[in-house]
Amino acid sequence: MTYHPKSDFMSVMIERGFMADCTDYQGLDEALSAGVVPGYIGFDATAKSLHVGSLIQIMMLRWLQKTGHKPITLMGGGTTKVGDPSFRADERPLLTPEAIDDNIAGIKQVFAKYLEYEDTYEELSAAKAGRATPTTNKALMLNNAEWLDDLNYLEFLRDVGRHFSVNRMLSFESVKSRLDREQSLSFLEFNYMILQAYDFMELNRRYGCRLQMGGSDQWGNIVNGIDLTRRVIDQQVFGLTSPLMTTADGKKMGKSADGAVWLNADMRSPYEFWQFWRNTADADVGRFLKLYTELPVEECERLGALAGSEINDAKIVLADEVTTLCHGADAAAAAQATAREVFEHGGAGDDLPTLTLSADELGEGLSVVQAIVRSGLAKSGKDAKRLIAEGGARLDDAPLSDAGLVLTPADLASAVKLSAGKKRHALIRLKG
């Protein structure tokens, strides 16, 4: 990256490693230097929470606001009904409107931790004044169902569809890679990029939005929106993408041994979230500190350069900082205390994920295999039995070798700790 930006936002994007590409570095930089720029990222509602894979986009919106500009979080109430085909091997399952609304309600919970939203009638009214200069950098939470649900199909084809070349759409890597593998791409999915382009144009028309951001897999969709906005309403807008995040070993960011690392506390406990970051590979520590925390770049580089046992101190800093942003300082402190109790002192740790059973649920006993599954340490009974057979399971820190063991009410008179490997633990206790 040889471009030297004038605006604070572009400086942050480049210096901290958020920047993969930009449609017009100088034009966007000048716009950011001239006044408040509204910028958006869209989030489809395919689950009740976003996971760590979306955290880089959330941090981009946070930095946009911290440098004086206006973030827009666009919920995909409309586009989720179609499904983004970008770099997917198959079609997303279609969700009902009710399921989409439930997912949006869950997703909204996390954004209030990272962004300050407009919350008065006057602020919202001012934001809806079209392309007038924004008077505040407070964030907007919008839903594209507002304009997509009521589209007239024939009018949409005539007024919007005519601006899209099928030849060009087929050339975008997100579509081309699917077709090259001879995997089906439905007409429904093929329309997704047109709808996303329409979103950008409508956000510009309604809210003066001038910037769309997203992962590098969204480049084609973003370019389409820029082109459509120029053609139809003659407005200059910009696109900026972040690199697709993978860990040092090539794995997709957001996954762990026991599934997706969700951002909502009811789907992934703050302790498990903290522990995910604490287990970061040495080679990723400096990069993740720059992307997922607000520590000064120099401090991120210093911590990332530590070697030997000292790198573990940097990982604790990373886990504390990221967990504080997502779940609060108290949750981060409790997670670190639990980790210290479990790993340094061999204790149970009060903040560990806990399976609480009623006397009726327990009955005369619960098999240890089911206990491992129900506590989230294995996905199935088969996985739990394999864990035991391979010597990876422990009960109160003692090796567990009998897959036929049954935990009785007497065994659970006090909480017991189950472990899968050295880093994943859960408590099981009786209610009351």
Phi, psi and chi 1 to 4 in degrees:
 res  aa     phi    psi   chi1   chi2   chi3   chi4
   1 MET       -  111.4 -179.6   67.1   64.2      -
   2 THR  -104.3   -9.4   56.7      -      -      -
   3 TYR   -71.9  134.7 -177.4   74.9      -      -
   4 HIS  -110.2  101.1  -60.6  -70.8      -      -
   5 PRO   -76.4  157.6   28.3  -34.4      -      -
   6 LYS   -96.1  -32.8  -58.6  174.4 -176.2  176.1
   7 SER   -81.4  149.8   65.2      -      -      -
   8 ASP   -63.3  -41.0  -69.7  -19.2      -      -
   9 PHE   -63.3  -48.1  178.8   69.7      -      -
  10 MET   -64.2  -35.5  -70.0  -73.4  -83.8      -
  11 SER   -60.9  -44.9  -63.7      -      -      -
  12 VAL   -63.4  -45.3  168.2      -      -      -
  13 MET   -58.8  -42.6  -69.8  -63.6   99.1      -
  14 ILE   -76.4  -46.7  -66.7  171.3      -      -
  15 GLU   -66.3  -35.0 -171.6  176.1   31.4      -
  16 ARG   -94.3   -3.4  -59.8 -171.9   78.3   95.4
  17 GLY    92.5   18.3      -      -      -      -
  18 PHE   -80.5  -19.2  -74.2   96.6      -      -
  19 MET   -88.6  121.7 -177.7   80.4   73.3      -
  20 ALA  -102.5  -47.9      -      -      -      -
  21 ASP  -159.5  163.0 -147.7  -19.9      -      -
  22 CYS  -146.4  141.4  180.0      -      -      -
  23 THR   -71.5  -26.4   55.8      -      -      -
  24 ASP  -160.8   88.9 -178.8   -7.2      -      -
  25 TYR   -55.2  -52.2  -71.4   95.2      -      -
  26 GLN   -68.6  -42.4 -174.7  171.3  -11.6      -
  27 GLY   -62.7  -44.2      -      -      -      -
  28 LEU   -66.5  -42.0  175.7   57.3      -      -
  29 ASP   -60.7  -42.3 -166.3   27.9      -      -
  30 GLU   -66.0  -40.2  -70.5  175.5   -6.3      -
  31 ALA   -63.8  -41.7      -      -      -      -
  32 LEU   -66.7  -30.6  -69.8  162.1      -      -
  33 SER   -78.6  -20.5  -60.2      -      -      -
  34 ALA   -89.0  -20.6      -      -      -      -
  35 GLY   171.9 -171.5      -      -      -      -
  36 VAL   -71.3  124.4  178.2      -      -      -
  37 VAL  -110.5  118.6  171.1      -      -      -
  38 PRO   -75.1  133.0  -16.5   32.0      -      -
  39 GLY  -136.7  147.3      -      -      -      -
  40 TYR  -130.6  158.6   93.5   97.7      -      -
  41 ILE  -134.3  137.3  -61.5  177.2      -      -
  42 GLY   -95.8  144.4      -      -      -      -
  43 PHE  -131.9  110.4  -60.3   87.9      -      -
  44 ASP   -74.7  147.5  -81.5  -13.4      -      -
  45 ALA   -96.2   67.5      -      -      -      -
  46 THR   -90.4   -8.1   54.8      -      -      -
  47 ALA  -151.6  169.9      -      -      -      -
  48 LYS   -77.7   -5.5  -68.6 -176.3 -179.2  -64.4
  49 SER  -149.1  153.3  170.9      -      -      -
  50 LEU   -82.3  160.1  -61.5  175.0      -      -
  51 HIS  -117.2 -178.1   60.5   62.7      -      -
  52 VAL   -57.3  -26.5  162.8      -      -      -
  53 GLY   -60.8  -23.6      -      -      -      -
  54 SER   -92.4   -5.0  -63.8      -      -      -
  55 LEU   -67.7  -29.7 -167.4   52.6      -      -
  56 ILE   -64.3  -37.7 -171.7  169.6      -      -
  57 GLN   -68.1  -39.8  -85.7   76.3   49.0      -
  58 ILE   -62.6  -40.6  -63.9  172.9      -      -
  59 MET   -66.9  -34.0  -69.7  -59.6  -66.7      -
  60 MET   -63.5  -42.6  -70.4  167.0   77.2      -
  61 LEU   -64.9  -38.3  -70.9  169.2      -      -
  62 ARG   -64.0  -44.6 -178.6  173.3  171.4   86.3
  63 TRP   -66.3  -33.8  -80.7  113.2      -      -
  64 LEU   -58.6  -44.9 -172.5   70.0      -      -
  65 GLN   -69.9  -41.2 -174.2  167.2   58.2      -
  66 LYS   -64.9  -23.2  -74.4  174.6   68.3   71.0
  67 THR   -98.3   15.3   53.7      -      -      -
  68 GLY    98.4    8.7      -      -      -      -
  69 HIS  -112.0  176.5  -57.7  -76.4      -      -
  70 LYS  -108.8  108.1 -170.3  177.7 -168.1   67.9
  71 PRO   -81.3  143.5    8.4    3.3      -      -
  72 ILE  -123.1  119.3  -61.8  173.2      -      -
  73 THR   -96.7  114.8   46.6      -      -      -
  74 LEU  -101.8  111.0 -177.8   65.2      -      -
  75 MET   -79.3  135.0  -63.0  -68.1   98.8      -
  76 GLY   -88.6   56.9      -      -      -      -
  77 GLY   -61.3  -28.7      -      -      -      -
  78 GLY   -91.1  -50.3      -      -      -      -
  79 THR   -68.9  -24.2   42.7      -      -      -
  80 THR   -63.8  -23.7  -55.1      -      -      -
  81 LYS   -71.4  -13.3  -63.9  170.5 -176.0  174.5
  82 VAL  -105.6  -51.9  174.4      -      -      -
  83 GLY    95.8  126.6      -      -      -      -
  84 ASP   -76.8  120.3 -175.0   -0.8      -      -
  85 PRO   -84.2   -1.2   32.9  -35.5      -      -
  86 SER   -53.7  116.6  -63.9      -      -      -
  87 PHE    56.6   26.0  -64.1   97.9      -      -
  88 ARG  -100.0  148.7  -73.9 -175.7   58.8   85.4
  89 ALA   -85.0  -19.1      -      -      -      -
  90 ASP  -147.3  173.0   51.2   13.2      -      -
  91 GLU   -77.0  140.2 -172.9  171.3   -3.3      -
  92 ARG   -67.6  145.0  -67.5 -176.3 -173.9  -84.7
  93 PRO   -64.7  139.4   20.1  -30.2      -      -
  94 LEU   -80.2  135.6  -63.8 -179.7      -      -
  95 LEU  -105.2  152.3  -58.6  176.8      -      -
  96 THR   -75.0  157.6   64.9      -      -      -
  97 PRO   -55.7  -36.5  -27.6   35.7      -      -
  98 GLU   -65.9  -42.1  -66.6   76.2   18.6      -
  99 ALA   -65.5  -38.5      -      -      -      -
 100 ILE   -63.2  -44.7  -68.2  171.4      -      -
 101 ASP   -62.6  -40.0  -71.9  -16.8      -      -
 102 ASP   -63.4  -41.7  -74.6  -14.2      -      -
 103 ASN   -64.5  -41.3  -72.5  -11.8      -      -
 104 ILE   -61.3  -41.9  -72.2  174.6      -      -
 105 ALA   -60.4  -37.6      -      -      -      -
 106 GLY   -71.1  -41.4      -      -      -      -
 107 ILE   -66.0  -36.9  -70.4  170.8      -      -
 108 LYS   -59.3  -26.9  -76.5 -178.5  176.0  179.7
 109 GLN   -58.7  -36.2  -63.9  174.2   24.0      -
 110 VAL   -76.9  -30.1   75.5      -      -      -
 111 PHE   -67.0  -30.8  -75.7  106.1      -      -
 112 ALA   -63.7  -20.0      -      -      -      -
 113 LYS   -75.7  -25.1  -54.8  -77.3 -175.9   66.9
 114 TYR  -108.5  -23.8  -68.8   88.5      -      -
 115 LEU  -130.9  151.8  -59.5  170.4      -      -
 116 GLU  -100.5  121.8 -178.2 -177.0    1.6      -
 117 TYR  -100.9  153.6  -77.7   90.6      -      -
 118 GLU   -67.6  133.8  -68.2  177.2  -20.3      -
 119 ASP  -137.3    9.2   54.0    6.1      -      -
 120 THR  -114.5  157.5   69.0      -      -      -
 121 TYR   -59.2  -39.6  176.1   79.3      -      -
 122 GLU   -66.4  -41.6  -69.6   76.7   12.4      -
 123 GLU   -64.7  -45.4  -72.1  172.0  -24.3      -
 124 LEU   -66.2  -38.7  -67.8  171.2      -      -
 125 SER   -64.2  -40.9  -63.1      -      -      -
 126 ALA   -65.4  -36.8      -      -      -      -
 127 ALA   -67.0  -26.9      -      -      -      -
 128 LYS   -90.3   15.9  -67.2 -179.3  178.8  179.6
 129 ALA   -85.3   22.2      -      -      -      -
 130 GLY    76.0 -138.1      -      -      -      -
 131 ARG   -87.0   17.0  -78.6 -173.4  -67.6  -86.4
 132 ALA   -63.3  150.7      -      -      -      -
 133 THR   -59.8  125.9  -58.3      -      -      -
 134 PRO   -59.3  140.3  -21.1   32.1      -      -
 135 THR   -98.3   -4.9   57.1      -      -      -
 136 THR  -149.2  155.5  170.6      -      -      -
 137 ASN  -100.6   15.0   72.5  -31.3      -      -
 138 LYS   -65.9  145.9  -72.2 -172.6  177.4  180.0
 139 ALA   -76.1  157.7      -      -      -      -
 140 LEU  -116.8  138.9  -77.4  174.4      -      -
 141 MET  -109.5  114.4  174.0   75.6   71.8      -
 142 LEU  -124.4  166.2  -56.6  174.3      -      -
 143 ASN  -132.6  122.3 -172.7  -26.5      -      -
 144 ASN   -70.9   -6.7   62.1   14.8      -      -
 145 ALA   -63.0  -22.5      -      -      -      -
 146 GLU   -55.6  -36.5  179.0 -176.2  -20.2      -
 147 TRP  -115.8  -19.2   50.7   83.5      -      -
 148 LEU   -83.3  -33.8  -66.5 -178.5      -      -
 149 ASP   -63.8  -28.3  -82.5    1.8      -      -
 150 ASP  -104.6   15.0  -64.9  -32.5      -      -
 151 LEU   -65.6  138.7  -76.0  177.4      -      -
 152 ASN   -87.6  122.9  178.5  -70.1      -      -
 153 TYR   -59.3  -46.5 -175.0   60.1      -      -
 154 LEU   -67.1  -41.8  -69.1  178.6      -      -
 155 GLU   -64.9  -38.8  -71.5 -178.5    0.2      -
 156 PHE   -64.1  -44.5 -176.8   73.5      -      -
 157 LEU   -60.0  -44.0  -74.4  178.9      -      -
 158 ARG   -70.5  -44.5 -178.1 -167.0   62.4 -160.9
 159 ASP   -87.0  -28.9  -62.5  -21.0      -      -
 160 VAL  -115.2  -47.5  176.6      -      -      -
 161 GLY   -58.4  -30.8      -      -      -      -
 162 ARG   -67.4  -14.7   66.1 -170.6  179.9   89.8
 163 HIS   -88.2   -0.6  -65.5  -70.3      -      -
 164 PHE  -110.4  132.5  -71.5   82.2      -      -
 165 SER   -96.4  122.2  162.3      -      -      -
 166 VAL   -60.8  -38.5  171.0      -      -      -
 167 ASN   -57.4  -43.0  -56.8   58.5      -      -
 168 ARG   -70.5  -40.2 -172.3  176.1 -176.4 -136.3
 169 MET   -62.0  -37.2  -67.9  165.6   73.8      -
 170 LEU   -69.8  -20.1  -71.2  171.8      -      -
 171 SER   -83.2  -15.6   72.0      -      -      -
 172 PHE   -67.7  138.2  -73.8  117.0      -      -
 173 GLU   -59.2  -35.6 -173.1   60.2   31.8      -
 174 SER   -61.7  -32.9   57.6      -      -      -
 175 VAL   -89.3  -43.5  173.7      -      -      -
 176 LYS   -59.3  -41.3 -171.2  173.2 -179.7  -66.8
 177 SER   -63.9  -34.4   61.4      -      -      -
 178 ARG   -68.2  -44.5  179.3   96.1  158.1 -106.1
 179 LEU   -70.5  -36.2  -61.6  179.2      -      -
 180 ASP   -62.3  -29.1  -73.5  -13.8      -      -
 181 ARG   -87.1    5.7  -64.8 -168.2  -60.1  -92.6
 182 GLU    57.2   37.4  -63.0 -175.6   -3.2      -
 183 GLN  -101.1  141.0  -67.8  164.6  -28.3      -
 184 SER   -62.9  139.0  175.0      -      -      -
 185 LEU  -126.2  109.6  178.7   70.1      -      -
 186 SER   -72.5  157.7   72.2      -      -      -
 187 PHE   -62.1  -33.7 -178.6   70.2      -      -
 188 LEU   -58.1  -50.2  179.0   68.0      -      -
 189 GLU   -65.0  -36.3  -66.7  176.0  -74.1      -
 190 PHE   -61.4  -26.1 -164.2   57.9      -      -
 191 ASN   -77.4  -12.4  -85.0  -86.8      -      -
 192 TYR   -58.4  -45.8 -174.6   93.4      -      -
 193 MET   -65.5  -28.2   64.6  177.7   67.8      -
 194 ILE   -69.6  -42.7  -59.3  177.7      -      -
 195 LEU   -65.1  -39.2  -65.3  176.6      -      -
 196 GLN   -67.0  -38.1 -174.4  170.0  -38.1      -
 197 ALA   -61.7  -41.6      -      -      -      -
 198 TYR   -63.5  -37.6 -172.7   76.0      -      -
 199 ASP   -54.9  -48.1  -80.1  -12.9      -      -
 200 PHE   -61.2  -44.5 -161.0  176.2      -      -
 201 MET   -63.1  -42.7 -177.1  178.9   72.7      -
 202 GLU   -67.3  -38.2  -80.5  -61.4  -61.9      -
 203 LEU   -65.5  -34.7  -73.5  170.2      -      -
 204 ASN   -68.5  -43.4  180.0  -95.8      -      -
 205 ARG   -67.7  -40.3 -177.3  169.5   12.9 -143.6
 206 ARG   -88.6  -35.8  -65.5  168.8 -178.4 -121.0
 207 TYR  -127.5    5.3  -60.4   95.9      -      -
 208 GLY    71.4   21.2      -      -      -      -
 209 CYS   -65.8  131.3 -177.9      -      -      -
 210 ARG  -119.8   -2.2  -59.9 -166.9   64.7 -167.8
 211 LEU  -140.8  131.6  171.0   64.6      -      -
 212 GLN  -115.1  134.2 -177.9 -176.8   -4.0      -
 213 MET  -120.1  160.9  -60.5 -177.4  -69.1      -
 214 GLY   175.4  178.7      -      -      -      -
 215 GLY   -69.2  163.5      -      -      -      -
 216 SER   -64.4  -17.7   57.1      -      -      -
 217 ASP   -71.2  -11.7   59.8  -24.5      -      -
 218 GLN   -95.6    5.9  -64.8  -61.5  -49.9      -
 219 TRP   -55.4  -49.3  179.3 -102.5      -      -
 220 GLY   -60.9  -42.8      -      -      -      -
 221 ASN   -63.4  -40.0  -66.6  -22.0      -      -
 222 ILE   -66.6  -45.0  -68.3  172.7      -      -
 223 VAL   -61.2  -38.8  168.6      -      -      -
 224 ASN   -60.7  -41.4  -83.7  -30.4      -      -
 225 GLY   -67.0  -37.2      -      -      -      -
 226 ILE   -64.0  -44.9  -68.0  171.2      -      -
 227 ASP   -65.4  -43.4 -170.8   49.0      -      -
 228 LEU   -63.8  -43.5 -179.1   66.9      -      -
 229 THR   -62.5  -39.2  -55.9      -      -      -
 230 ARG   -67.0  -44.1  177.6 -176.0   58.7   80.1
 231 ARG   -68.4  -43.1  -73.2  172.2  178.2  -93.1
 232 VAL   -87.7  -44.3  177.3      -      -      -
 233 ILE  -120.6    9.1   58.2  176.5      -      -
 234 ASP    54.1   48.7 -166.7   28.0      -      -
 235 GLN  -120.2  141.1  -70.2  -67.0  -46.5      -
 236 GLN   -88.7  121.7 -177.4 -174.4   26.3      -
 237 VAL  -130.8  170.6  -68.7      -      -      -
 238 PHE  -133.1  160.0  -52.8   95.4      -      -
 239 GLY  -131.9  145.0      -      -      -      -
 240 LEU  -142.7  131.9 -175.4  155.3      -      -
 241 THR  -121.1  151.4   59.2      -      -      -
 242 SER  -102.3  158.2   62.6      -      -      -
 243 PRO   -66.9  148.9   21.0  -30.0      -      -
 244 LEU   -70.0  125.9  -70.9 -178.6      -      -
 245 MET   -85.5  126.5  -69.8  -56.1  -61.0      -
 246 THR  -131.5  157.4   57.5      -      -      -
 247 THR   -81.4  173.5   54.6      -      -      -
 248 ALA   -60.1  -26.7      -      -      -      -
 249 ASP   -90.8    9.4   58.3    3.1      -      -
 250 GLY    90.1    1.7      -      -      -      -
 251 LYS   -79.7  148.8  -67.1  179.7 -178.8  178.0
 252 LYS   -67.9  134.3 -171.3  174.5 -178.6 -179.6
 253 MET   -65.8  138.1 -169.3   65.9  179.7      -
 254 GLY   110.0   -6.8      -      -      -      -
 255 LYS  -111.1  152.2  -59.8  -70.3 -175.2 -178.6
 256 SER  -141.7 -178.1   70.5      -      -      -
 257 ALA   -60.2  -29.4      -      -      -      -
 258 ASP  -113.0   31.4   51.3  -17.3      -      -
 259 GLY   108.4 -168.5      -      -      -      -
 260 ALA   -64.8  144.3      -      -      -      -
 261 VAL   -93.8   89.2 -176.9      -      -      -
 262 TRP   -72.7  154.3  -57.9  106.7      -      -
 263 LEU   -90.9  -21.4  -58.6 -178.5      -      -
 264 ASN   -81.0  134.8  -73.7   20.9      -      -
 265 ALA   -64.4  -27.5      -      -      -      -
 266 ASP   -78.5   -8.1   58.7  -14.2      -      -
 267 MET  -112.3  -17.5  -67.0 -179.7   66.6      -
 268 ARG  -152.2  114.3 -175.5   84.7  174.4 -162.7
 269 SER   -62.6  151.1   74.6      -      -      -
 270 PRO   -55.1  -34.4  -29.5   36.9      -      -
 271 TYR   -64.6  -47.2  168.5   77.2      -      -
 272 GLU   -63.8  -36.7  -67.7  173.5  -63.4      -
 273 PHE   -62.9  -48.4 -175.0   80.2      -      -
 274 TRP   -58.4  -44.0 -172.9   94.7      -      -
 275 GLN   -65.6  -33.8 -164.7   64.4   44.5      -
 276 PHE   -57.7  -45.9  169.3   79.3      -      -
 277 TRP   -73.0  -34.5  -64.1   99.5      -      -
 278 ARG   -63.0  -27.3  170.2   60.5 -178.9   81.3
 279 ASN   -91.2   12.6  -66.9  -25.2      -      -
 280 THR   -56.5  140.1  -65.0      -      -      -
 281 ALA   -64.4  146.2      -      -      -      -
 282 ASP   -50.9  -42.1  -66.1    1.1      -      -
 283 ALA   -68.4  -16.5      -      -      -      -
 284 ASP   -97.3  -11.0  -73.1  -35.2      -      -
 285 VAL   -60.0  -51.4  172.8      -      -      -
 286 GLY   -61.7  -44.1      -      -      -      -
 287 ARG   -63.9  -44.3 -179.2  167.3   59.2  114.4
 288 PHE   -68.0  -34.7  -74.5    2.1      -      -
 289 LEU   -61.2  -40.5  -78.1  164.3      -      -
 290 LYS   -66.8  -39.6  -70.7 -179.5 -175.4  178.0
 291 LEU   -82.8  -38.4  -69.0  170.0      -      -
 292 TYR  -111.0    0.9  -60.2  113.4      -      -
 293 THR  -128.0  174.8   81.7      -      -      -
 294 GLU  -111.9   17.3  -65.6  173.4  -16.8      -
 295 LEU   -62.5  148.0  -66.1  176.0      -      -
 296 PRO   -55.4  146.1  -24.3   33.8      -      -
 297 VAL   -56.4  -40.7  170.3      -      -      -
 298 GLU   -60.8  -39.2  -64.0   77.9   10.5      -
 299 GLU   -69.8  -38.0  178.5   65.4    1.7      -
 300 CYS   -60.3  -43.2  -64.1      -      -      -
 301 GLU   -68.6  -38.2  -68.8  174.3  -15.2      -
 302 ARG   -63.7  -47.5 -176.1 -168.8   71.5   79.8
 303 LEU   -65.1  -40.3  -70.7  167.7      -      -
 304 GLY   -67.2  -21.6      -      -      -      -
 305 ALA   -88.7   -5.5      -      -      -      -
 306 LEU   -63.4  151.3  -65.0  175.7      -      -
 307 ALA  -129.6  169.1      -      -      -      -
 308 GLY    63.2 -143.2      -      -      -      -
 309 SER   -69.5  -20.8   61.0      -      -      -
 310 GLU   -65.4  -25.4  -70.7 -174.4  -28.3      -
 311 ILE   -64.5  -23.9 -166.6   66.8      -      -
 312 ASN   -65.5  -32.9  -68.9  -36.2      -      -
 313 ASP   -64.6  -38.5  -64.2  -27.8      -      -
 314 ALA   -66.0  -36.4      -      -      -      -
 315 LYS   -66.8  -35.4  -66.7  178.1 -175.9 -179.4
 316 ILE   -66.6  -40.8  -69.6  172.5      -      -
 317 VAL   -59.9  -45.9  172.3      -      -      -
 318 LEU   -58.3  -49.4  171.9   66.1      -      -
 319 ALA   -62.0  -42.7      -      -      -      -
 320 ASP   -62.5  -47.4  -76.7  -12.8      -      -
 321 GLU   -66.1  -45.2  -67.7  -69.2  -34.9      -
 322 VAL   -68.5  -41.6 -178.8      -      -      -
 323 THR   -67.3  -36.5  -55.3      -      -      -
 324 THR   -61.1  -43.9  -64.4      -      -      -
 325 LEU   -63.1  -41.7  -79.5  173.4      -      -
 326 CYS   -84.0  -39.0 -169.9      -      -      -
 327 HIS  -123.6   -7.6  -63.6  -63.3      -      -
 328 GLY   103.2  157.0      -      -      -      -
 329 ALA   -64.3  -36.8      -      -      -      -
 330 ASP   -64.8  -41.6  -70.0  -15.6      -      -
 331 ALA   -65.3  -39.2      -      -      -      -
 332 ALA   -64.9  -42.7      -      -      -      -
 333 ALA   -65.1  -41.2      -      -      -      -
 334 ALA   -65.3  -39.7      -      -      -      -
 335 ALA   -63.9  -43.0      -      -      -      -
 336 GLN   -65.8  -39.3 -175.5 -177.9  155.6      -
 337 ALA   -64.0  -41.5      -      -      -      -
 338 THR   -63.8  -44.0  -67.4      -      -      -
 339 ALA   -60.8  -41.1      -      -      -      -
 340 ARG   -65.4  -40.8 -169.9  179.5  -59.2  112.4
 341 GLU   -64.2  -41.7  173.5   68.5   16.7      -
 342 VAL   -74.2  -46.9  170.8      -      -      -
 343 PHE   -91.5  -32.0  -64.8  105.6      -      -
 344 GLU   -94.5  -30.4  -65.3 -179.4   14.2      -
 345 HIS  -117.4   -2.8  -53.4  -61.2      -      -
 346 GLY    72.2   18.4      -      -      -      -
 347 GLY   -84.2 -175.1      -      -      -      -
 348 ALA   -85.5  -41.5      -      -      -      -
 349 GLY    83.2  110.8      -      -      -      -
 350 ASP   -65.2  -23.6  -68.0  -24.1      -      -
 351 ASP   -94.7    7.0 -156.9   34.5      -      -
 352 LEU   -66.5  151.2  -75.4  177.3      -      -
 353 PRO   -53.6  136.3  -23.7   33.2      -      -
 354 THR  -128.8  132.2  -58.1      -      -      -
 355 LEU  -100.8  114.4  170.8   63.7      -      -
 356 THR  -105.8  123.4  -57.7      -      -      -
 357 LEU  -110.8  140.5  -59.2  170.3      -      -
 358 SER   -81.1  164.6   67.1      -      -      -
 359 ALA   -61.2  -36.1      -      -      -      -
 360 ASP   -67.2  -41.2  -70.9  -19.0      -      -
 361 GLU   -63.7  -39.2  -74.7  178.9  -62.7      -
 362 LEU   -73.9  -38.7 -179.1   61.2      -      -
 363 GLY    58.7 -131.3      -      -      -      -
 364 GLU   -85.5   -9.0  -65.0 -176.6    0.2      -
 365 GLY   159.7  164.6      -      -      -      -
 366 LEU  -128.4  128.3  177.0   70.0      -      -
 367 SER   -63.6  145.5   75.0      -      -      -
 368 VAL   -65.0  -28.8   73.5      -      -      -
 369 VAL   -63.3  -47.2  167.7      -      -      -
 370 GLN   -66.9  -33.7  -78.0  -57.2  -56.2      -
 371 ALA   -62.2  -40.8      -      -      -      -
 372 ILE   -65.5  -41.3  -69.4  171.9      -      -
 373 VAL   -68.4  -48.8  173.2      -      -      -
 374 ARG   -68.5  -24.2  -68.9 -173.3   60.6 -178.3
 375 SER   -85.5   -1.0   61.3      -      -      -
 376 GLY    86.5   10.2      -      -      -      -
 377 LEU   -86.8  -11.7  -62.9  177.6      -      -
 378 ALA  -148.6  152.4      -      -      -      -
 379 LYS   -84.2  -21.9  -66.0 -178.7  179.5  179.0
 380 SER  -153.3  166.8   66.4      -      -      -
 381 GLY   -60.8  -36.4      -      -      -      -
 382 LYS   -62.2  -44.4 -176.0  177.6  179.4 -179.7
 383 ASP   -63.7  -38.8  -71.6  -19.3      -      -
 384 ALA   -65.4  -42.5      -      -      -      -
 385 LYS   -65.1  -37.4  -70.3  176.4 -178.5  176.5
 386 ARG   -65.9  -39.3 -176.8 -173.9  -57.9  114.0
 387 LEU   -60.3  -43.3  179.9   71.0      -      -
 388 ILE   -66.7  -45.6  -66.5  170.6      -      -
 389 ALA   -62.1  -32.8      -      -      -      -
 390 GLU   -88.7    4.0  -66.7  175.4   -7.9      -
 391 GLY    78.9   18.9      -      -      -      -
 392 GLY   -94.6   -4.2      -      -      -      -
 393 ALA  -103.7  143.6      -      -      -      -
 394 ARG  -137.7  147.3  -59.3  175.7   77.4   84.1
 395 LEU  -120.9  116.3  178.8   63.7      -      -
 396 ASP    49.7   45.2  -77.7  -23.8      -      -
 397 ASP    69.5    4.4  -64.4  -37.7      -      -
 398 ALA   -98.7  142.0      -      -      -      -
 399 PRO   -55.6  138.3  -24.5   34.3      -      -
 400 LEU  -110.7  114.8  178.3   60.6      -      -
 401 SER  -117.9  -11.9   56.9      -      -      -
 402 ASP  -103.0  104.2 -178.6    8.1      -      -
 403 ALA   -70.1  -13.0      -      -      -      -
 404 GLY   -92.3    2.6      -      -      -      -
 405 LEU   -62.1  139.5  178.6   68.8      -      -
 406 VAL  -118.0  129.6  174.1      -      -      -
 407 LEU   -86.2  118.6  -61.2  174.0      -      -
 408 THR   -95.7  168.3   66.2      -      -      -
 409 PRO   -54.7  -34.4  -29.3   37.5      -      -
 410 ALA   -66.6  -38.1      -      -      -      -
 411 ASP   -63.1  -30.8  -66.4  -34.6      -      -
 412 LEU  -101.2   21.2  -64.2  177.2      -      -
 413 ALA   -58.8  -31.1      -      -      -      -
 414 SER  -129.6  161.0   58.1      -      -      -
 415 ALA   -60.7  142.4      -      -      -      -
 416 VAL  -115.0  153.4  -60.0      -      -      -
 417 LYS  -109.2  127.2 -177.9  173.0   74.0  171.9
 418 LEU  -104.2  142.8  -80.1  173.2      -      -
 419 SER  -132.7  141.6  -56.5      -      -      -
 420 ALA  -117.6  105.2      -      -      -      -
 421 GLY    71.8 -160.2      -      -      -      -
 422 LYS   -90.8  -15.3  -64.0 -179.9  179.2  179.5
 423 LYS  -117.4   -8.7  -62.0  179.2  178.8  179.1
 424 ARG  -118.2  125.0  -63.6  167.5   55.0 -137.2
 425 HIS  -138.6  157.3  -49.3  -87.4      -      -
 426 ALA  -153.1  153.2      -      -      -      -
 427 LEU  -103.7  149.4  -63.0  180.0      -      -
 428 ILE  -127.0  128.4  -59.4  178.4      -      -
 429 ARG  -143.8  160.4   57.7  164.9   45.1  108.0
 430 LEU   -87.2  142.3  -88.2  175.3      -      -
 431 LYS   -71.8  141.9 -174.4 -177.5  -63.1 -177.1
 432 GLY    85.1      -      -      -      -      -
